[in-house]
Amino acid sequence: MEAKVGHLTMYGAKWCPDAKRARKFLDDRGIKYEWHDIDEEEGAREFVIKVNGRFVIPTLLLPDGSKMTEPSNEELSNKFGV
């Protein structure tokens, strides 16, 4: 599993409150992203562990190649300038 370069990708789960909040933040601002549910997509959970060295969601892979884990709304706002 590889993240697309130049593309915002989020790994999370429907049951995760932080993932729900981050998705709502992005959706409310019209920020497009590719969603991967770690419970529904084979290999997604393992990919998150590989990227972070541990299991932590949501994990966002950003177009510039950086990543964010469990970002607050303030951190998302600062990163995306909204």
Order of alpha helices (4+ residues) and beta strands (2+ residues): beta-alpha-beta-alpha-beta-beta-alpha
